[in-house]
């Protein structure tokens, strides 16, 4: 009962205390003055690097065309009753090359989908208790982007690269996406699917189907189905979830979710239920964000006794078209 009371309090707290200020920052001026030079330097490097590489392989208009490259850095702190305290540093660098004939994208990431564990672990963060960058999960690769509009037909992207480790671990990915507007109704169905092969871990496949619609200007309802298979685990997993997203203002939002996770196709059974609240706030000009995520799990292996967990994440986003002080 105490866990339920604590979770209920944390679940509702962001929505009760959130308020909207007239400006676009929660940071004091002296903090902004300290970090602005660093941010401007990194975004200039990012923009110049992406456009120079694109110009080398592509066309001259690479210097003026819109470029969606970004660098995302995040520090996550989590606590879970079963796994105690954990922290993780994450990095993702995306360099877009929009004028190349094949529309290429360079990816560098420390937390790929294939390393995030089972569906239950993804919900509880129990697969992510690292103290720093995990070199075994650090990827660098190249992705070819399709020109197809996913609202009209299936869009397929292919990618390949290596894990930065010894010996090098090559991988190949194929991703397919599609979106449907259901009979001119407010309902929209999104499908995201990926098949992967890693030399060490073998094959894996995951699929997400997302059916949603707006309820009003501030509420959005979603029903999400996930299916996942990993050769190392060799068990089909699936989850069903319902989410209610609420805009709290121009710079904050909260998501309430209830999820059931199951496994096995021949003898299906549910082995975890969890509730979560995900509060996200834009602390400074769409560059610095904070996430607060309390969770309450009811795992089958613990006789469905409630287990509490909470995650705090700070995220810093570098994009050339979103710079501080410009």
N, C-alpha and C positions, 0 to 999 in steps of 0.2 A: 504494500500500500504506500509506503514511503517513497519507493521508486516511482510509482505512478504519479504521486503528488509532485515530486521533483520534476519529472518529465513534463507534466501538464503545465507547470509554472514556466519552465524554459521554453516550452512550445508556444506559449502565448505572449511571453515577455516582449519579443521584438515588435510585435504588432501594437502592443500597448504603449511602449516607450518611444516608438519612432516618431520623429517630427521632421518637417521639411524646412530647411533654412533658405533664405532668398538667394544665397550665393551657391557656388558649385564646389565647395571644399569644406572639410571639417578640420583641416590642418591649420595650426597657427602660422603666421607669416614668417617667423624665423625658421621654421622647419622647411617651408616652401623655398625660402632663399638658400638654404643649405643644399637641398637636393636638386634644384633646377639645373645647375651647371652639369651635374652628372647625367641627368635625364637627357638634356639636350645633346650632350656628347654621344651617348649611346644611340639615340634615335638618328642622329646624323650619320653615324657609322653604319647603322642598319639600312637606312635608305640608300646611301651611296653604294654599299656592298651589293644590295639586291639589284640596283639599276645597272651597275657596272657589269655584273655577271650576265644579266639579261641582255645588255647591249652586245656583249661578246658573242653570245650564242644566237641572239635574235636580231632585232631591227633598231634603227636609230630612234624611233619614237619611244623607246624604252625609258628615255630620260624625262618624258613628259606624261606618259600614260599612268593611270592610277595603279598603284602597286600595293597588294594586300599583305606584305611581309610584316612579321611581328616577332617579338621576343617576349615570352611570358616566364616570369620567375615567381615561384611561390614557396612559402615556408608554412608547413602544416604541423600542428601539435594536436595529438589525440590521446584520449584516455578511455579505456574500456575495462570493465570489471574483470574480464578473464585474462586480458593481455596487458593490463596496467598501462603505463605511460609510453608513448612513442612519438617520434618526430620524423619528418621527412622533408627534404628539399627537392623541389621539382623544377625542371627546366624544359622549355620547348621553344625551338627556333624554327620559324618557317620563312623561307626565302622564295617568293613567287617570281617566276620568269614568264610573264604573260605574253611577250612578243615572240617567244620561240615557236617554231612551227608545231611542236607537239604539246605546247603549254605545260611546261615542267614546273615542279616544285621540289625544292630541297628541304628535307625535314631532319631535324636533330631533336631528339626527345629522350627524357630520362624515365618516363612513366607510360610506356605504350600499353594499349588495351590488353595485349597478350600476356602481360606480367602482373595483372591485377587480381589473379586468383579466381576462386569460384564466385558465383553470384551472391552467395551469402557473405563471403569475405568482402566483396566490394561494398556491400551495404554497411558492414560493420567496421571497415577500415582495418581488419585484422591481417590483411596481406601486405600492409604498408608501414610496418613499424621499423623503418630504417632511420639511422641517425644522420645520414648524409646521402649524397648521390651514390646509387648502387651501380658500380661500373659494369656489372653483369647484365643490367637492363638498359644501358645507354645505347641508343640507336642512332645511326646516320644513314640516310637513304634518299632515293630519288623517286618521285611520284609523277606519273603522267596523268594529266587531267583531261576529262572528256569535255567536248563542246556541247553535249546534249543538254537540253532543258529537262530536268527531272519531273516537271509538271506535265510533260508531253510524252515522254518515254523513259525507259530505264537508262540511267547514266552509270557507266562502268569506268573506274579508275584502276590502274595497275601501278604497283610500286615494288621496289627491291632495294636492299642495302645490307648492312652488316651490324652486328652488335660489336661495340668497341671492347673487346676482351681477347685474351689469348687462350686457346687459338680462336681466330676470328669465326664468328657464327653468322653465316649468311641467312637472309630471309627473303621471302616473296609474299606479296599481298595482292588480293583482288577485292575491290570494294564496289558494291552496287547499291544505288539509291533510286527511290521512286516516291512520288507524291501524287495523291489523288484528292480532288475536291469532290465530295460525295453528292452527286445529283443536285448541284447548285445549292446545297444546304450549308450551314455554318461548319459542319464537320469536315475535318481534314485528316487524311490518313497518310502518315509518313512511314516509309520502310527503309531501314539501313541494314546492310548485310556485308560481312567480311569473312573471307577464307584466307588463312595464313599458313605458311610453312616456315619453320625454323629448323636449322640443321640439328640442333641439340634437343629441343622440346618436341619436334615433330609437327603434326598438323593440328589445326584448331579451326573452329567455325563459330560464328556468333551472328545473331539476327535480332533486330529490335523493330517492333511494330508499334507505332504511336498514333492513337486516335484521339483527337482533341477538338475543342471548340471554345470560343469565348462565351462567357455567361453575361458579361457586362464589360464596361470600360476598364475595370480593375480586376476582374476574376476570369480565370481560364481553367477549364477542366480537361484532364487528360487520363486516358486509360493506356497503360504501357505493358506490352508483352515482350519478354526477353527469352531467347533460347540460346544455349551455349554448349559446345562440346569441345573438350581438350583431350588430345591423345594421351597426355600424361595422367589425367584423371580417369579417362575412359568411361565417363558417365554423362548422359544427357541431362542437362539442367534447364530449368525453366522458372520464370517468375511472372507473376501477375500483380500489377500495381495500379492504384488510382491516386492521382495527384490533383491538388487544388492550388493554383498559383494566384497570388494576390499582390498587386502593386500597392505599395505603401506610400508612394510619392514618386517624384521624378528621379530619386537617387537610391531607392531601396525597394526590395521585394522579398516575399517570403513564400516558401513552398511547403505545403503539408502533404505527406504521403503515407500510405499504408500498403505494404508489400507482403506477398506470400511467395516463398521460394520452395521449389520441389526438385526432385531428381528421379532419373530412371524412366525409360520408355516402356519396358516390359512390366515393371511393378511400380508404378508411379506412387510417390508419397510426398507430402509436404514435410519439410524438415526445419523450416525457420519462418517465423513471422516477425515483421518489425514495423515500427512507426518512426517517422522522423519529421523534423522541422528544419528547413534550410533557409536561414536568413542571410541575405547578401546586400551589402551597402557599398555604394560608390563613394569612397572617402575623399577622392580628389580628382576631378576633371576626367573621369573615365579612364584613369590610369592606375590608381591605387584602390584596391578593393579589400573588404574583409568579409569572411564567411563564418557563420556560427551554426553548427549542426549538432543538436542533441538527438540521440537515437535510443529506442527501447526495443530490445530483441527478445523473442520467445523461442529459443532453439529446442528442437525435439530431443537432442542428446542431453539436455539439461532438464528434461521433463517439463519443458515449456515454462520454467521459472524465468521471471523477468531479469534481463541483464541490461545495465545502463551503460551508455557510452556518449562521448561528446568530442567534437572536433572544432578547432579554431584554425582558420587559414588566412594568411595575408598574401595577397597577389599583386605583383607589380607588372604592368603591361607597357611595353615600349612599342610605339608606332610613330612613324615619321609624321603622320598627319594629325597626331594628338600629342603635342608637346607643351610642356609647362612654360609659362612666361612668354609665349610668342604671340 
